[in-house]
Amino acid sequence: MSGVLDKIVLYWQFPFVRYALVVGVLIALCSSLLGVTLVLKRFSFIGDGLSHVAFGAMAAASVMGLSDDMPVVLAVTVLCAVFLLRTGQNATIRGDAAVAMVSVGSLALGYLMMNVFSTSSNLSGDVCTTLFGSTSILTLTPGDVWLCVVLSVAVAAVFIFFYHKIFAVTFDEDFARATGAKADVYNLIIAVVVAVVIVLAMNLVGSLLISALVIFPALSAMRVFRSFLSVTICSVCLSVACALLGLTTAILAGTPVGSTIVAADMAAFGVFFVLGKVKGGTKG
Amino acid sequence: MAQFVCRDLSLGYGGGVFISGLNLEVSAGDYLCVIGENGSGKSTLLKTMLGLVPAVRGTVAMGDGIRPREVGYLPQQTAAQRDFPASVREVVLSGCQGRCGLRPFYNGSEKRLAADAMRKMGVGSLAGKCYRELSGGQQQRVLFARALCAAQKALFLDEPVSGLDQQSAAEMYRVLEELNREGLTVVMVSHDVEPALRYASHVLRIGKSVFYGTKQQYAESGEALK
């Protein structure tokens, strides 16, 4: 036991471990905040779709030789998020189908571009890193960390400021619209925030596993809790705890960071599922 | 000018038009009851007047100083709401959203208003309960309480007594009558014709033959017997 503790103390002295923990916790917090809304709006897969868009944008940026691809990726992802959440309401191709099209399309195009134009000698390694995020969280610079802190604070602030409005629009969009709420504006805000969170989270778990980070804490919390506020708070706490546990395990055991965090989230879902059954059972 | 003015309104769905050339004025304090067979477009008319559905042709204008945020709405329940983790208090409070404007949180008077509305509809004791675990009738009363919070000048109701037992339905009609007497405009879609007509001041009948006028005209025209 003390061996593990010593190891943690030892690792804590490396700045990249501290950066990884800070960024990991922040991303877990942000992604779980919106998870509840997305799951309830039947947009569970938008995380997956947008992360593939971000992957495509990253591929395009690296092919064009941009060293700092963050602004491009962010812009493209925000645009796609707005497009997807808009088509959810009135379109010939509705929500899930539109998400699937955009998602698969940009994944394929991204890989195609990397394959045709890439100058790297280790192509499958690059792709794997982008998709699964393998170790990029362990190679963060102080600049990355600050960007992440600023964006996370902004996301949390927007969420708290618009909390009741997000609830109203999520619970019953027609009612909100009929009673004079600017539902389109709030949907737009949700879309932009989702896009920002996903671009942030790509550094941590990679694009394939982002959906897990968005939906697992929300679904777990919904097993046990019964009000919007308690579900939101619980999913944030759960997500942060799982991120800490997953990160520590990954660093100590040398497992891939993203997969370990998601495994922790899945385990937590199992626990909450049983808890929910027990709680529901005693109530009758 | 009346609060809601429909001019030459045509409503339809998926290419078909089921109401055309409808002219309608709802003034402050009116109690309009919209009746007609299933599928005649009653709910669509309501949604068009609220700006949720675009009209095929014609216009709906709001006047007399009423703003969208002063309108309450009791929609028919959708499947999405039925498994939403939200407490009754949270649902009813969301009816005060229009009063908030840009302010991020509810103030004391809005919380009192929500508590009053819950008490009026007999769901005060359920405030901490989860909305999706209530019975259909209880859910309907919660949504009614939410609509009351939003209705400062006008209240639109789509089949308000569906899923309610007779006693709750009578209570709901009584609350509506009281609010209407205090000056609230009421527009109600109902296939429960008899009790609805008892309280209404105006009647709109849509379907094969369209009738619009006061309740008295409706009774004299013999339309009620059709």
Interface residues (C-beta under 8 A of the other chain):
Chain A: V36 L40 R42 I160 F161 F162 Y163 H164 K165 F167 A168 T170 F171 D172 D174 F175 A176 R177 A178 T179 G180 A181 M222 F225 R226 S227 F228 L229 V231
Chain B: K47 L50 G51 L52 R67 P68 R69 E70 V71 G72 Y73 P75 T78 A80 Q81 F84 P85 A86 S87 R89 E90 V91 L93 S94 G95 Q97 G98 C100 P104 F105 Y106 G128 K129 C130 E133 R146 A150 F156
